[in-house]
Amino acid sequence: MAKRSNQPASKTKQTPSNGKRPKYQLLPPPSPQEYAALKANIESRGIQVPVEHDENGDVLDGHSRTQIAEELGITKYPVRVIEGLTEEQKRHHILAGNLNRRHLSRKQKRELVEQELKQCPRITDRWLAELTGVDHKTVGAVRRRMVGNGEIPHVEKFKARDGKVYRNRSILANTPAELANARKAIRNLPPSCDGRIVDATTATRRARRHVQKQTRMAKKVEPLRGRSIRMHHCRFQDLEKKARLRPESATLVLTDIPFHKQFLDELPELAAFTERVLVDGGLLVMYSGQYCLDKVMAILGQHLTYRWVLSSAWVSEASH
């Protein structure tokens, strides 16, 4: 569980300073009775359905909930931040999401049809009918009237559902601090988060790791040349002196020890050597046979901290 923040609510673009309707408030505002009932419900139970923002902070869904929260002084409520939708997809997402929650009159539904036809006159009648909850014949009638009045152009080719799955990214935040982190993280989420809803803490962690990975992949590593490469043929007990290794000067020790148990007597020396030459956080990566693995791990554990084990299996041709 993450500690909740008591910071004030982050500002959203709910109410523009010019007094115009918010950019994505496509549906008409609720009636005074509906607004009062919603306010009473929120006052007693809080906001149950998350408010939806796009990656720019514009409210997609939940304009009334946001306004009521401001009136009641509620600063902590769930917000879902969605990234990756085009302007057309945002409008369709808003229409589809409100279709079952709002009880609109026939006149209000026709106004929604007109509004969307002005934005996208090439949309098919059946598709728009699904989005607005009317019959496709109603959409056709509205289209013919608007074409006749010159409000929209006459089109020969229509834009139907293309069958593609648009993978948007969503983060659910519960506090103003989480919302601020979600807006920072959402553009940097890895592809594994596409089409999923993740919490703000997980999203922040995954975005940070993804940025670090992208940074590492972008770095160009120059190959070692000339005198940068040195080879010493000797026992590891003599390597420090021969190679003039200083304590805590190596980031990696990579070795493939003999698998037979006779080498176990030398393993404490190897573990002590590794502990001396590795920097803090350095790694010993070592191959070992499975037969004596328990003894190997016990000896190494006296000097080093265990991190991970990988296994490789080899099958001989004689077994086939």
C-alpha positions in Angstrom: 0.0 0.0 0.0 1.3 3.4 -0.9 1.0 6.4 1.5 -1.7 8.7 0.3 -0.9 12.3 -0.3 -2.7 15.3 1.2 -1.7 17.7 -1.6 -4.5 19.9 -3.2 -6.2 18.6 -6.3 -4.4 19.1 -9.6 -6.0 21.7 -11.9 -7.9 20.3 -14.9 -9.2 21.9 -18.0 -12.8 21.4 -16.8 -14.0 25.0 -17.1 -12.3 27.2 -19.6 -11.7 30.8 -18.6 -13.7 32.1 -21.6 -16.9 30.5 -20.4 -17.4 28.2 -23.4 -18.4 24.6 -23.1 -15.4 22.3 -22.4 -13.8 20.8 -25.5 -15.0 17.3 -24.9 -18.3 18.0 -23.3 -20.3 16.5 -26.2 -23.5 15.7 -24.3 -25.8 18.3 -22.9 -25.4 19.0 -19.2 -27.8 17.1 -16.8 -31.0 18.7 -15.7 -31.1 20.5 -12.3 -32.9 17.5 -10.8 -30.3 15.1 -12.2 -27.4 17.3 -11.1 -28.9 17.6 -7.5 -29.3 13.8 -7.3 -25.8 13.2 -8.5 -24.4 15.7 -6.0 -26.3 14.2 -3.1 -25.0 10.7 -4.1 -21.4 12.0 -4.3 -21.7 13.8 -1.0 -22.7 10.6 0.8 -20.7 8.0 -1.1 -17.9 9.9 -2.9 -17.1 9.6 -6.6 -17.5 5.9 -7.6 -17.0 6.1 -11.4 -13.5 7.4 -12.3 -13.3 10.7 -14.1 -11.5 10.3 -17.4 -8.7 12.6 -18.7 -6.7 12.5 -21.8 -2.9 12.8 -21.7 -3.2 16.7 -21.9 -5.4 17.0 -18.8 -8.6 17.6 -20.7 -11.7 16.0 -19.2 -13.2 13.3 -21.5 -15.8 12.0 -19.2 -17.0 13.2 -15.8 -17.5 17.0 -16.3 -20.4 17.1 -13.8 -18.5 14.8 -11.3 -15.5 17.2 -11.5 -17.6 20.3 -11.0 -19.4 18.7 -8.0 -16.1 17.6 -6.4 -14.9 21.3 -6.6 -18.1 22.5 -5.1 -17.9 20.0 -2.2 -14.1 20.5 -1.7 -13.3 16.9 -2.6 -9.7 16.6 -3.7 -9.2 12.8 -3.7 -11.2 10.8 -6.2 -10.3 8.2 -8.9 -9.1 9.6 -12.3 -8.3 7.4 -15.3 -5.8 9.0 -17.7 -6.1 7.7 -21.3 -3.4 8.2 -23.9 -3.2 7.2 -27.6 -6.6 8.2 -28.9 -7.1 10.3 -32.0 -9.6 13.2 -31.8 -12.2 11.1 -33.6 -11.6 8.1 -31.2 -12.0 10.4 -28.2 -15.4 11.6 -29.4 -16.6 8.1 -30.1 -15.3 6.9 -26.7 -17.2 9.6 -25.0 -20.4 8.9 -26.9 -20.2 5.2 -26.3 -19.4 5.6 -22.6 -22.3 7.9 -21.9 -24.9 6.1 -24.0 -26.1 3.8 -21.2 -25.6 6.2 -18.3 -27.5 9.2 -19.7 -31.2 9.3 -20.5 -31.4 11.6 -23.4 -34.5 12.7 -25.3 -35.0 12.1 -29.0 -34.2 15.7 -29.7 -30.9 15.5 -27.7 -29.9 12.3 -29.5 -30.6 14.0 -32.9 -28.4 16.9 -31.8 -25.6 14.5 -31.1 -26.0 13.0 -34.6 -25.8 16.4 -36.2 -22.8 17.3 -34.1 -20.9 14.2 -35.1 -21.9 14.4 -38.8 -20.4 17.9 -38.9 -17.1 16.5 -37.4 -17.0 13.4 -39.6 -19.5 13.4 -42.5 -18.0 10.2 -43.9 -19.1 8.0 -41.0 -21.6 5.3 -41.9 -25.2 5.7 -40.7 -25.1 2.4 -38.8 -21.9 3.2 -37.0 -23.2 6.6 -35.9 -26.5 5.0 -34.9 -24.6 2.6 -32.6 -22.7 5.5 -31.0 -25.7 7.7 -30.3 -28.4 5.0 -29.6 -30.7 5.8 -32.4 -32.0 3.9 -35.5 -29.8 4.1 -38.6 -32.8 5.4 -40.5 -32.9 8.4 -38.1 -29.2 9.1 -38.9 -30.0 8.9 -42.7 -32.9 11.3 -42.3 -30.7 13.8 -40.4 -27.9 13.4 -43.0 -30.2 14.1 -45.9 -31.6 17.2 -44.2 -28.1 18.6 -43.4 -26.9 17.8 -47.0 -29.9 19.7 -48.4 -29.2 22.7 -46.1 -25.5 22.7 -47.1 -24.4 22.0 -43.5 -22.3 19.0 -44.6 -21.1 17.8 -48.0 -22.5 15.0 -50.0 -20.2 12.0 -49.8 -19.9 9.0 -52.1 -17.5 6.9 -50.0 -18.2 6.3 -46.3 -15.9 5.4 -43.4 -17.0 2.2 -41.8 -15.4 0.3 -38.9 -11.9 -0.7 -40.1 -11.5 -3.7 -37.8 -8.3 -2.4 -36.2 -7.8 -2.5 -32.5 -6.5 0.8 -31.2 -4.3 0.1 -28.2 -4.7 3.0 -25.9 -3.0 3.2 -22.5 -4.8 4.0 -19.3 -3.6 4.8 -15.7 -5.9 4.9 -12.7 -5.0 7.5 -10.1 -6.7 8.1 -6.7 -5.0 11.2 -5.4 -3.8 14.5 -6.9 -0.2 13.3 -6.4 -0.9 10.1 -8.3 -2.6 12.0 -11.1 0.4 14.2 -11.5 2.6 11.2 -11.7 0.3 9.4 -14.1 0.4 12.3 -16.6 4.2 12.2 -16.5 4.4 8.4 -16.9 1.7 7.7 -19.5 3.7 8.8 -22.6 6.6 6.5 -21.5 4.8 3.3 -20.8 6.2 0.2 -22.6 4.1 -1.6 -25.2 3.3 -4.3 -22.7 0.8 -1.8 -21.1 -1.1 -1.2 -24.3 -4.8 -1.9 -24.0 -4.5 -2.3 -20.2 -5.4 -0.2 -17.1 -2.6 0.0 -14.6 -2.4 1.8 -11.3 -0.3 5.0 -10.9 2.4 3.4 -8.8 2.9 0.5 -11.3 2.8 2.9 -14.2 5.5 5.2 -12.8 7.8 2.2 -12.1 7.3 0.7 -15.6 7.7 4.0 -17.4 10.9 4.6 -15.5 12.3 1.2 -16.4 11.2 1.6 -20.0 13.0 5.0 -20.3 16.2 3.5 -18.7 16.0 0.6 -21.2 15.6 3.0 -24.1 18.5 5.1 -22.9 20.8 2.0 -22.6 19.8 0.8 -26.1 20.5 4.3 -27.5 24.0 4.4 -26.1 26.7 3.4 -28.6 29.4 1.2 -27.0 32.7 1.5 -28.7 34.7 -1.8 -29.0 37.9 -2.1 -27.1 41.0 -1.8 -29.2 44.8 -2.2 -28.9 46.3 -1.8 -25.4 42.8 -1.8 -23.8 42.8 -5.6 -24.1 45.2 -7.6 -21.9 45.5 -11.3 -21.7 47.2 -13.2 -18.8 47.8 -16.9 -18.7 48.1 -17.9 -15.1 46.3 -19.3 -12.1 43.6 -17.0 -10.6 45.6 -17.0 -7.3 48.4 -15.1 -9.2 46.1 -12.8 -11.3 46.0 -9.9 -8.9 49.8 -9.6 -8.8 50.3 -10.3 -12.5 47.6 -8.1 -13.8 48.2 -5.5 -11.1 44.5 -5.5 -10.1 43.6 -3.0 -7.4 41.0 -3.8 -4.7 37.4 -2.9 -5.8 38.4 -2.2 -9.4 36.4 -4.8 -11.4 32.7 -4.7 -12.2 32.5 -8.3 -13.4 34.2 -11.6 -12.8 33.2 -14.2 -15.4 34.5 -17.7 -15.0 33.9 -21.3 -15.9 35.3 -23.5 -13.1 36.0 -27.2 -13.4 32.9 -29.2 -12.7 34.6 -32.0 -10.8 34.5 -31.9 -7.0 38.3 -31.6 -6.7 38.1 -27.9 -7.4 36.0 -27.3 -4.3 39.1 -27.0 -2.2 40.1 -23.9 -4.3 36.7 -22.3 -4.3 37.1 -20.4 -1.0 40.1 -18.7 -2.5 38.1 -17.8 -5.6 35.3 -16.4 -3.5 37.7 -14.3 -1.4 39.5 -13.1 -4.5 36.2 -12.0 -6.1 35.1 -10.2 -3.0 38.4 -8.2 -3.0 38.5 -7.1 -6.6 34.8 -6.4 -7.2 33.3 -2.9 -6.8 30.2 -2.5 -4.6 27.4 -4.1 -6.6 29.8 -5.9 -9.0 28.9 -9.4 -10.2 30.5 -12.8 -10.2 29.0 -14.8 -13.1 30.1 -18.4 -12.9 29.3 -21.7 -14.5 29.1 -24.7 -12.2 28.1 -28.3 -12.5 24.8 -29.4 -10.9 26.2 -32.3 -8.9 28.1 -30.1 -6.5 26.0 -27.0 -6.8 24.8 -27.0 -3.2 28.4 -27.0 -1.9 29.4 -24.3 -4.4 26.6 -22.0 -3.3 27.4 -22.5 0.4 31.1 -21.6 -0.1 30.3 -18.5 -2.3 27.7 -17.4 0.2 30.4 -16.8 2.8 31.8 -13.9 0.8 29.1 -12.9 -1.7 25.3 -12.2 -1.8 23.2 -14.6 -4.0 21.3 -12.9 -6.8 20.1 -15.3 -9.5 20.6 -18.7 -11.0 20.1 -19.9 -14.6 20.2 -23.4 -16.0 21.3 -24.8 -19.3 20.7 -28.4 -20.3 22.7 -30.2 -23.0 21.3 -33.4 -24.7 23.8 -35.7 -26.4 23.2 -37.2 -29.8 23.5 -40.6 -28.3 20.2 -40.1 -26.4 18.2 -39.7 -29.5 
